[in-house]
């Protein structure tokens, strides 16, 4: 797990939540990284899954397109190849979260 956010405060919130949800061991094995979603600090085909929470509703369509292109770059398998799943969480016709994974 590699939490990424451009805001240090958000990464601090992640640590607090992870400690509660996953236990102290998960937090000590996780190094949060300050970075933007459209420039992920990963090499190509490095991630098995990407979860975007409280992100997409703040982006314009061009920025969302760049973010999703970056997600596709770092994923090990691309959804159209039939290896994965794309899940969108909606509330009142508003996109809240995107989850991309291999299975």
C-alpha positions in Angstrom: 0.0 0.0 0.0 1.4 3.4 -1.0 -0.8 6.3 0.1 -0.3 9.3 -2.1 -1.6 12.8 -1.6 -0.3 16.3 -2.4 -1.3 17.5 1.1 0.7 16.6 4.2 -2.4 16.9 6.3 -4.3 14.3 4.3 -1.4 11.9 4.7 -1.5 12.4 8.4 -5.2 11.6 8.4 -4.4 8.4 6.5 -2.0 7.3 9.2 -4.6 7.9 11.9 -7.3 6.0 10.0 -4.9 3.1 9.0 -3.9 2.7 12.6 -7.6 2.2 13.6 -8.6 0.1 10.6 -5.5 -2.0 9.9 -3.5 -1.9 13.1 -0.1 -0.4 14.1 1.8 -2.9 12.0 0.2 -1.7 8.8 1.1 1.9 9.5 4.7 1.1 10.3 5.1 -0.8 6.9 3.5 2.1 5.0 5.4 5.2 3.8 2.9 7.9 2.7 4.2 10.0 -0.2 3.4 13.6 -1.1 2.7 13.6 -4.8 0.0 14.5 -7.3 -2.1 11.8 -8.8 -1.2 12.7 -12.4 2.5 12.2 -11.5 2.6 9.0 -9.4 6.0 8.1 -8.1 5.9 4.6 -9.5 7.4 2.9 -12.5 5.2 1.5 -15.3 3.1 -1.6 -14.4 4.0 -1.5 -10.7 0.5 -1.4 -9.0 -2.0 -4.2 -8.6 -4.8 -1.7 -7.6 -5.5 1.9 -7.3 -8.2 3.5 -5.2 -9.1 7.1 -5.5 -11.2 8.5 -2.7 -12.3 12.2 -2.4 -10.4 13.0 -5.6 -12.4 12.8 -8.8 -15.2 15.1 -7.8 -12.7 17.9 -7.5 -11.2 17.5 -11.0 -12.1 19.0 -14.3 -12.6 16.5 -17.1 -9.1 17.2 -18.6 -7.4 16.7 -15.2 -9.5 13.5 -14.6 -8.4 12.2 -18.0 -4.7 12.8 -17.1 -5.2 11.2 -13.7 -6.8 8.1 -15.2 -4.1 7.9 -17.9 -1.5 7.9 -15.1 -3.4 5.2 -13.2 -3.4 3.1 -16.4 0.4 3.6 -16.7 1.2 2.2 -13.3 -1.3 -0.6 -13.3 0.0 -4.1 -14.1 -3.0 -5.0 -16.2 -5.3 -2.7 -18.0 -9.1 -3.0 -17.5 -10.0 -3.3 -21.3 -7.8 -6.4 -21.6 -10.3 -8.2 -19.4 -8.0 -8.7 -16.4 -9.6 -6.2 -14.0 -12.5 -4.3 -12.6 -13.5 -0.7 -12.6 -15.8 0.3 -9.8 -17.4 3.8 -9.5 -19.1 4.9 -6.4 -21.9 7.4 -7.0 -24.1 9.5 -4.7 -26.9 11.7 -6.1 -25.4 11.3 -9.6 -22.0 12.5 -8.4 -18.9 10.5 -8.7 -17.3 9.9 -5.3 -14.7 7.3 -5.7 -13.0 5.2 -8.4 -11.4 1.8 -7.7 -9.2 0.0 -10.3 -7.9 -3.5 -9.6 -6.7 -6.7 -11.3 -9.5 -8.9 -9.9 
